[in-house]
């Protein structure tokens, strides 16, 4: 069964609109192709996808080099917020953009919930 990009886009829109301090989200392939997104204006989903693939590749290399296994999640923290890349199965990765005031515990819980919903949409 093909991936339902429209359903994934609806899941992402719901996630971004209902979770405080989440500014955007996208689902991309491990090789950097966009599958679905709900990103703020001015952010190109193709560029986000390519950067996500680069982050994923680096994370996999670090995990292998340090004998820590495959990548589950990569987080980049800056003065303005967070970019969190989360494994979403063999065929996809979720990237979440969150503001600096995001509560990490709540954000992690909601990311896991949306990953579970996305995995269902990818079956």
ABEGO torsion letter per residue (X at the ends): XBBBAAAAAAAAAAAAAABBGBABBBBBBAAGBBABBBBBBGBBAAAAAAAAAAAAAAAAAAAAAAGAEBBABBBBBBAAEBBBBBBAEAABBBBBBBBAABBAAAAAAAAAAAAAAAAAAAX
